[in-house]
Amino acid sequence: ADTRKHVGRAMMTNWGGERYVRGAYAAARPGRSEARATLMRPVADKIFFAGEHLAGPLIQTCGGARLSGESVARQVAAVLAAE
């Protein structure tokens, strides 16, 4: 199968070369994964966390990071709309 027929657009990133990332991803210490639930809750509707570390079943993936960011963006928009 010709993969190019099925891909509309693609890009590649050298994560290991990224200054602030260096190829890292999140991992909870044994027995500490419940801390993610705490991070998913906004602090006084002023501080919100998003990222692959809060992506549930998509943890440690770029897709998870995107979905987490979109979800938090909707939360922030709802808070701002209510003000």
mmCIF file of the C-alpha atoms, coordinates in Angstrom:
data_MODEL
# 
_entry.id   MODEL 
# 
loop_
_atom_site.group_PDB 
_atom_site.id 
_atom_site.type_symbol 
_atom_site.label_atom_id 
_atom_site.label_alt_id 
_atom_site.label_comp_id 
_atom_site.label_asym_id 
_atom_site.label_entity_id 
_atom_site.label_seq_id 
_atom_site.pdbx_PDB_ins_code 
_atom_site.Cartn_x 
_atom_site.Cartn_y 
_atom_site.Cartn_z 
_atom_site.occupancy 
_atom_site.B_iso_or_equiv 
_atom_site.pdbx_formal_charge 
_atom_site.auth_seq_id 
_atom_site.auth_comp_id 
_atom_site.auth_asym_id 
_atom_site.auth_atom_id 
_atom_site.pdbx_PDB_model_num 
ATOM 1  C CA . ALA A 1 1  ? 0.000   0.000  0.000  1.00 0.00 ? 1  ALA A CA 1 
ATOM 2  C CA . ASP A 1 2  ? 1.184   3.499  -0.814 1.00 0.00 ? 2  ASP A CA 1 
ATOM 3  C CA . THR A 1 3  ? 1.029   5.335  2.501  1.00 0.00 ? 3  THR A CA 1 
ATOM 4  C CA . ARG A 1 4  ? 1.285   8.736  0.817  1.00 0.00 ? 4  ARG A CA 1 
ATOM 5  C CA . LYS A 1 5  ? -2.219  8.257  -0.641 1.00 0.00 ? 5  LYS A CA 1 
ATOM 6  C CA . HIS A 1 6  ? -3.667  8.155  2.865  1.00 0.00 ? 6  HIS A CA 1 
ATOM 7  C CA . VAL A 1 7  ? -1.748  11.034 4.441  1.00 0.00 ? 7  VAL A CA 1 
ATOM 8  C CA . GLY A 1 8  ? -2.837  14.563 3.592  1.00 0.00 ? 8  GLY A CA 1 
ATOM 9  C CA . ARG A 1 9  ? -0.128  16.389 5.497  1.00 0.00 ? 9  ARG A CA 1 
ATOM 10 C CA . ALA A 1 10 ? 2.597   15.420 7.921  1.00 0.00 ? 10 ALA A CA 1 
ATOM 11 C CA . MET A 1 11 ? 5.469   16.936 9.823  1.00 0.00 ? 11 MET A CA 1 
ATOM 12 C CA . MET A 1 12 ? 8.270   15.583 11.918 1.00 0.00 ? 12 MET A CA 1 
ATOM 13 C CA . THR A 1 13 ? 9.936   17.045 14.994 1.00 0.00 ? 13 THR A CA 1 
ATOM 14 C CA . ASN A 1 14 ? 13.280  16.127 16.468 1.00 0.00 ? 14 ASN A CA 1 
ATOM 15 C CA . TRP A 1 15 ? 12.030  16.020 20.067 1.00 0.00 ? 15 TRP A CA 1 
ATOM 16 C CA . GLY A 1 16 ? 15.443  15.022 21.334 1.00 0.00 ? 16 GLY A CA 1 
ATOM 17 C CA . GLY A 1 17 ? 16.832  18.246 19.862 1.00 0.00 ? 17 GLY A CA 1 
ATOM 18 C CA . GLU A 1 18 ? 14.185  20.518 21.374 1.00 0.00 ? 18 GLU A CA 1 
ATOM 19 C CA . ARG A 1 19 ? 15.824  22.707 24.009 1.00 0.00 ? 19 ARG A CA 1 
ATOM 20 C CA . TYR A 1 20 ? 13.055  22.467 26.625 1.00 0.00 ? 20 TYR A CA 1 
ATOM 21 C CA . VAL A 1 21 ? 11.797  18.967 25.860 1.00 0.00 ? 21 VAL A CA 1 
ATOM 22 C CA . ARG A 1 22 ? 14.818  16.860 24.974 1.00 0.00 ? 22 ARG A CA 1 
ATOM 23 C CA . GLY A 1 23 ? 12.639  13.872 24.163 1.00 0.00 ? 23 GLY A CA 1 
ATOM 24 C CA . ALA A 1 24 ? 11.050  13.659 27.609 1.00 0.00 ? 24 ALA A CA 1 
ATOM 25 C CA . TYR A 1 25 ? 7.551   12.549 28.530 1.00 0.00 ? 25 TYR A CA 1 
ATOM 26 C CA . ALA A 1 26 ? 5.660   12.281 31.798 1.00 0.00 ? 26 ALA A CA 1 
ATOM 27 C CA . ALA A 1 27 ? 5.705   9.273  34.083 1.00 0.00 ? 27 ALA A CA 1 
ATOM 28 C CA . ALA A 1 28 ? 4.226   9.109  37.576 1.00 0.00 ? 28 ALA A CA 1 
ATOM 29 C CA . ARG A 1 29 ? 6.210   7.614  40.402 1.00 0.00 ? 29 ARG A CA 1 
ATOM 30 C CA . PRO A 1 30 ? 4.853   4.226  41.496 1.00 0.00 ? 30 PRO A CA 1 
ATOM 31 C CA . GLY A 1 31 ? 1.683   4.734  43.529 1.00 0.00 ? 31 GLY A CA 1 
ATOM 32 C CA . ARG A 1 32 ? 1.458   8.465  42.709 1.00 0.00 ? 32 ARG A CA 1 
ATOM 33 C CA . SER A 1 33 ? -0.680  8.521  39.552 1.00 0.00 ? 33 SER A CA 1 
ATOM 34 C CA . GLU A 1 34 ? -3.608  9.944  41.582 1.00 0.00 ? 34 GLU A CA 1 
ATOM 35 C CA . ALA A 1 35 ? -1.758  13.282 41.554 1.00 0.00 ? 35 ALA A CA 1 
ATOM 36 C CA . ARG A 1 36 ? -2.932  13.696 37.954 1.00 0.00 ? 36 ARG A CA 1 
ATOM 37 C CA . ALA A 1 37 ? -6.524  14.069 39.163 1.00 0.00 ? 37 ALA A CA 1 
ATOM 38 C CA . THR A 1 38 ? -5.407  16.954 41.373 1.00 0.00 ? 38 THR A CA 1 
ATOM 39 C CA . LEU A 1 39 ? -3.624  18.648 38.471 1.00 0.00 ? 39 LEU A CA 1 
ATOM 40 C CA . MET A 1 40 ? -6.736  18.353 36.300 1.00 0.00 ? 40 MET A CA 1 
ATOM 41 C CA . ARG A 1 41 ? -8.712  20.591 38.670 1.00 0.00 ? 41 ARG A CA 1 
ATOM 42 C CA . PRO A 1 42 ? -8.382  24.350 38.092 1.00 0.00 ? 42 PRO A CA 1 
ATOM 43 C CA . VAL A 1 43 ? -6.976  26.421 40.939 1.00 0.00 ? 43 VAL A CA 1 
ATOM 44 C CA . ALA A 1 44 ? -9.497  29.168 41.796 1.00 0.00 ? 44 ALA A CA 1 
ATOM 45 C CA . ASP A 1 45 ? -10.572 29.215 38.122 1.00 0.00 ? 45 ASP A CA 1 
ATOM 46 C CA . LYS A 1 46 ? -7.314  31.075 37.422 1.00 0.00 ? 46 LYS A CA 1 
ATOM 47 C CA . ILE A 1 47 ? -4.662  28.398 36.937 1.00 0.00 ? 47 ILE A CA 1 
ATOM 48 C CA . PHE A 1 48 ? -5.240  25.489 34.550 1.00 0.00 ? 48 PHE A CA 1 
ATOM 49 C CA . PHE A 1 49 ? -2.903  22.649 33.622 1.00 0.00 ? 49 PHE A CA 1 
ATOM 50 C CA . ALA A 1 50 ? -2.921  20.730 30.347 1.00 0.00 ? 50 ALA A CA 1 
ATOM 51 C CA . GLY A 1 51 ? -0.603  18.362 28.552 1.00 0.00 ? 51 GLY A CA 1 
ATOM 52 C CA . GLU A 1 52 ? 0.198   14.783 27.723 1.00 0.00 ? 52 GLU A CA 1 
ATOM 53 C CA . HIS A 1 53 ? 0.616   13.998 31.424 1.00 0.00 ? 53 HIS A CA 1 
ATOM 54 C CA . LEU A 1 54 ? -3.123  14.643 31.907 1.00 0.00 ? 54 LEU A CA 1 
ATOM 55 C CA . ALA A 1 55 ? -4.375  12.867 28.797 1.00 0.00 ? 55 ALA A CA 1 
ATOM 56 C CA . GLY A 1 56 ? -5.929  9.795  30.422 1.00 0.00 ? 56 GLY A CA 1 
ATOM 57 C CA . PRO A 1 57 ? -5.649  6.801  28.096 1.00 0.00 ? 57 PRO A CA 1 
ATOM 58 C CA . LEU A 1 58 ? -3.572  8.885  25.658 1.00 0.00 ? 58 LEU A CA 1 
ATOM 59 C CA . ILE A 1 59 ? -0.922  9.782  28.230 1.00 0.00 ? 59 ILE A CA 1 
ATOM 60 C CA . GLN A 1 60 ? 2.600   10.133 26.807 1.00 0.00 ? 60 GLN A CA 1 
ATOM 61 C CA . THR A 1 61 ? 1.335   10.947 23.306 1.00 0.00 ? 61 THR A CA 1 
ATOM 62 C CA . CYS A 1 62 ? 1.243   14.094 21.189 1.00 0.00 ? 62 CYS A CA 1 
ATOM 63 C CA . GLY A 1 63 ? -2.422  13.409 20.450 1.00 0.00 ? 63 GLY A CA 1 
ATOM 64 C CA . GLY A 1 64 ? -3.120  13.274 24.165 1.00 0.00 ? 64 GLY A CA 1 
ATOM 65 C CA . ALA A 1 65 ? -1.362  16.597 24.669 1.00 0.00 ? 65 ALA A CA 1 
ATOM 66 C CA . ARG A 1 66 ? -3.499  18.176 21.965 1.00 0.00 ? 66 ARG A CA 1 
ATOM 67 C CA . LEU A 1 67 ? -6.771  16.785 23.308 1.00 0.00 ? 67 LEU A CA 1 
ATOM 68 C CA . SER A 1 68 ? -5.875  17.840 26.845 1.00 0.00 ? 68 SER A CA 1 
ATOM 69 C CA . GLY A 1 69 ? -5.061  21.352 25.632 1.00 0.00 ? 69 GLY A CA 1 
ATOM 70 C CA . GLU A 1 70 ? -8.311  21.616 23.705 1.00 0.00 ? 70 GLU A CA 1 
ATOM 71 C CA . SER A 1 71 ? -10.297 20.440 26.719 1.00 0.00 ? 71 SER A CA 1 
ATOM 72 C CA . VAL A 1 72 ? -8.646  22.965 29.017 1.00 0.00 ? 72 VAL A CA 1 
ATOM 73 C CA . ALA A 1 73 ? -9.120  25.718 26.430 1.00 0.00 ? 73 ALA A CA 1 
ATOM 74 C CA . ARG A 1 74 ? -12.869 24.999 26.529 1.00 0.00 ? 74 ARG A CA 1 
ATOM 75 C CA . GLN A 1 75 ? -12.806 25.184 30.346 1.00 0.00 ? 75 GLN A CA 1 
ATOM 76 C CA . VAL A 1 76 ? -11.005 28.530 30.249 1.00 0.00 ? 76 VAL A CA 1 
ATOM 77 C CA . ALA A 1 77 ? -13.436 29.866 27.636 1.00 0.00 ? 77 ALA A CA 1 
ATOM 78 C CA . ALA A 1 78 ? -16.389 28.830 29.821 1.00 0.00 ? 78 ALA A CA 1 
ATOM 79 C CA . VAL A 1 79 ? -14.899 30.580 32.863 1.00 0.00 ? 79 VAL A CA 1 
ATOM 80 C CA . LEU A 1 80 ? -14.261 33.752 30.859 1.00 0.00 ? 80 LEU A CA 1 
ATOM 81 C CA . ALA A 1 81 ? -17.758 33.684 29.345 1.00 0.00 ? 81 ALA A CA 1 
ATOM 82 C CA . ALA A 1 82 ? -19.287 33.454 32.821 1.00 0.00 ? 82 ALA A CA 1 
ATOM 83 C CA . GLU A 1 83 ? -17.462 36.585 34.036 1.00 0.00 ? 83 GLU A CA 1 
# 
